[in-house]
Amino acid sequence: MTGKRRQVGYEHAGGDYLRNRQLKRGAAGWVLLAGLGVSYVISGDFAGWNYGLAQGGWGGLLLATALMAAMYTCMVFGLAEMASALPVAGAGYGFARRALGPLGGFATGTAILIEYSIAPAAIAVFIGGYVESLGLFGLTNGWPVYLACFVVFIGIHIYGVGEALRLMFAITAVAVVALVAFAVGMIPEFSVAKLFDIAPGTGLGASHFLPHGYAGVLASLVYGIWFFLAVEGVPLAAEEARDPRRDMPRGIIAAISVLLVFAATILLLAPGGAGSSAIAGADNPLPAAVRAAAGGDSALAEVVNYVGLAGLVASFFSIVYASSRQLFALSRAGYLPRWLSVTGTRKTPYLALIVPGCIGFALATATGDGALLINIAVFGATVSYVLLNLSHIVLRFREPALGRPYRTPGGVVTTTIALVLALAAVVATFFVDEVAAGITAAIFLAALAYFWFHSRHHLVANAPEEEFAAVEAAESELT
């Protein structure tokens, strides 16, 4: 037995244990997986990214977005390879478990779980902002909207994954139509001068292009991420895909390709049509951009506002799914309390849906601050990105013979680029909001303490991710 396996204690669960923790197989092909990837992220086109204009101006946000686009693209290629080689519901946690051992796997899974538990709360706040701006139901407080989001959409997920994914795909398609309508309507209003209407400050390197200087670029990284945040969750559907070894790479690469086009379109046309200063602090920047460009309400603003809700709902809906699958995998393997991974008669992990949903609703209601919640979610995300890219590099060197139906273009050079940029993004989270990053770091460390003192002694030997590790350990002993 290797030293790595001696560091943990394994328990063999009976046959009923895994039978009560099964997901529905064959629910998604590569097109649905690509739609899932776009759905995770599309709310970031409707809200959140624009706060980067206040931090770095248009030039600063442009550079930050370009850097984060490079990071995500390089990382996605690495994830496509690992997902094809290790198609399990644990996804990022499973990849890191294989490469970095139980502690590295749990750290990665915890960081992803922080991201996916907090992001729905942020999106719920943005949904509330859109609903209030429309004057729907006479609401002046967002909490009823937050409650409706969590109750209705978690209920749909509990009903069945196939139905949920198809509905999610349809909602995402509606949101895409809204983005196209927005782009077409804003083209006639575009002016280069509007991009640079934030007055330069006094920081180092300040100019009309970088009104807050070089520091503004670093501060904007957190918001450039919002155009792509959570696309890495596609591999979490591995155990519910039809042919994960083939469909996972196709689905996640198609998703990032679409998202790159959306990011470039929105970043250019929204501030270019309305003025960067007009939308820098808006909770609903696309309708605000249309109104600023038109000088008041317009039919397009109403359409984008109403249909824009579909984009926010799509991401909320899909990230709730991702959160449940990450929690399910960690629980099934014994890293978190095992009762969280029990599935119902329709093969959905209902407790792994309900528990994070309650946490998300409480956070949205208590804070009502989408920007703060974004910063917390991004901190978890960036930590996981460092570990995910490191996992790809380690697996390439340590297990060159591992079956890889898809191989990353550029190999470890590609994921090394992503690793360096992810480290810069981690630094940026502290630069933008020290309190949010500090609180999240404390939660992260508390989770690691739970693993070290408790769960590492009670892992489930026959959970899929642990079986992968056991096979690898046995092969190592033979060689």
Steps between C-alpha positions, in 0.01 A plus 500: 500500500638838406571777749225707343240238592639460852418866568127426488262245644268308268169334573332262257134592453247226428316453174200701616724800562580561132157381381349782705746747346457452125443770240297456182724381216478616138306820563721734292687495170766751398251763378323504838839509671601802291169662587568423866838674476348811342214491749742500796654824380246697300378704796848655504416670170190657654641617833814511710774562243424873484631564852843460343442827315498680834820324604708535185306692236432345163867451416573334833201268469592421139851390599369309801237322290758408235724348767214308658382383157847358443497335844162336449575385146827338605339346807206363303737307273656343809159422650386342173793260520449411865123461458550257213752298704316509837124534432355517852246731665772641725659667196749758630520336841547161331778629275685659790440189715683292239784749457546655844365242741205518744593836651549662159176348375301622798657848480405524133148370561451741789612798293261400221221448752554850642475641148187305408324558831556876500452579129125415502454744789670775296288418196183501710586855609539601134169333413339702779655816354354428157156421646497819709610711202203366307262582786364146499264396779557835673812363672732737681708229665669211325457220754172360357676472163797323659265256674306429181820434307635247748170322561382473139824410331628263766161331476546450125845350556362260760232391251756373248834581338393435141202731530711762678775499237254531212316787668834664578599471133173666392541788749858552383383518137257778594783687675719470191223658293495791746876549463475500122213753512704719734805488274302586188325789674822647641709495182351830368570668838864394519772763539863443592495818710234352728736219597740748656264742676633425850735782602862397573605492864842545654615137527817370342448473124165682507371605156175513306558135408586402860327766714607327823844401378665161504344411835160522332588210273572276798183612676296427185614137477227397744235643267658377177460153651122553516477456121619139542443405865380139549554363147739258669193333650411310180696185604281474811240343268736214406298224666181627335647536148443247222864460399711716732836404350395645166226748592673682787782651289261595221248654737734711713708626204182598310379683810815710547499586129149645525583684822806669347280645226242622752764660724655694212160616374366620835824663613517702180138594435357565849746772610556606139130570455418645840829627641712317754409737782126450442502127579803459730286455813174362357346177631337454158757645259354391165158666543680797658725519194205501261324772700814713518554466127136580417467778757219321684275196486471315172347179367845339479575587864178332609570192287856468627385553858226238484686246289823577683345332799530177301879533499514549873256215559699270269822551695325477835330179391818339367736600781255354751541177303881527512502570872291194571723269293819622667345461843363159400842373392684626810233352725483165319876457547479588871672840489177664618211345699378200303129572541538793259556263205182291529297503177123465467285280280569726201880466551551860610703598810220691671686582821802624304256736326307617805787570742704737278174658388415593858849645548475700176159643589624603844805675353301682232244619755756599762729696268299607194842585357572332167847651467609368842366153421678504164829567674446208738405265215796612290743436787384138518516472123852636463639272771344201322648615167851498645450144624327378182776621272763361736316165490523485121872572510566240773297232320685560174837444667403231750261295287605535135338165417155597633240449229413841356236493222561876464837670546553870579654701213837620625495258794632635830606828339132582451400424858811672638380823337161447664668426835699826498193704410293323768759594763471863389122475533531369858712805586240725335221374727687635804579821315132569424334391825724395787207431732317267260819317407604471864164361611501248217857398577398439862210276388737315268751440780224383736392243239858376466517462879181289486666275243825470691350418838194299391406406147840376378461214747159399362526504119291254298733257324256399227390852399596552132769764564660287771490190280687694231761585763519139621562373147775758452660402833490130407656568161774705668580209736522256210745722312 
